[in-house]
Amino acid sequence: MAYIVTLTLNPTVDKSTTTGQIIPDQKLRCAPPKFEPGGGGINVSRALKRLGAESTAIFPVGGHTGLLLQELLSKEDILQQPVVTVGRTRENFIVVDASTGQQYRFGMPGTELAEVEQQQVLTTLRNLPGNPDFLVISGSIPPGVEPEFLVRIVQAAKARGVKVVIDTSGPALHRLLDEGVYLAKPNVGELSRMANIDELDNAAIAQTARALVQEGKCEIVVTSLGPQGACVVTRDLIDHVPAPAVKKRSTVGAGDSMVAGLVYGLTTGLSVRETVRLGVACGTAATMNPGTELFRKEDATRLYHWLLQNTMLSSAA
């Protein structure tokens, strides 16, 4: 069994509810709220659990919201190593308008992660028992954290032979790619900004990702294309994988579910082609559920086999 660690620097508790119709200046009656753990790496750990893989989630945590976050993760049997902080863990708010099915997502800013707390996170990672096979760094960056802090984490991981997977954005993404990682999962907008091009077609997506690989910035680039699926590029492979058509209810956690599918595939001996199809299947399956429920394993498995049957043959041809 692979040893997987996830790092979430800006975790959250996702609070979701439904109301009959969202109308300005009216008192809106809502369904009882649902609370779920959230944040990039935390969702990756939750999704890996659904696939049958254990992982250890590392994240800063503080205040009563932080206690709730730990409690919610314990209920899902997620292994965790929280780093206690002064600032309170943030809470996001999600409302579904039942009359239209539209979802409104309110993301709150994280509290500042002080330098001493950042050092505690780094110490926790360095003191892990044994060497992880994979370190997944995923999610937004809280105030007070500079990209160089993430570089220190990547350098320490690589020195121990750990394969680093990143799913972040902005300056942090660019700096970590300059440092060099094993796998990066940008979306097409992030890849466009790196190429300084407003829009990328399929050929340009592959070309831009291939340049990252050739420059030694990562070994595998999986570009998320949203409802169009994903494009995976390595030194020896360019493969576009379409997403299956499903009825979408929420996109929350779809990207994190894709990352979990990718990591699971890489740790269980799947080929890169098979791995990216599992990632797309998990991401697509997550959109089939409301709120922040991520995916059901049976949905992901069914979509994965459909992708194998319907796209592997055409890719081989």
Buried (B, 14 or more C-beta within 10 A) or exposed (E): EBBBBBBBBBBBBBBBBBBEEBEEEEEEEEEEEBBBBBBBBBBBBBBBBBBEBBBBBBBBBBBEBBBBBBEBBEEBEBBBBBBEBEBBBBBBBBBBBEEEEEBEBEBEEBBBBBEEBBEBBBEBBEEBEEEBBBBBBBBBBBEBBEBEBBBBBBEBBBEEEBBBBBBBBEEBBBBBBEBBBBBBBBBBBBBBBBBEEEEBEBEBBBBBBBBBBEEEBBBBBBBBBBEEBBBBBBEEBBBBBBBBEEEBBBBBBBBBBBBBBBBBBBBBEBEBBBBBBBBBBBBBBBBBBBBBBBBBBEBBBBBBEBBBEEBBEEEEE
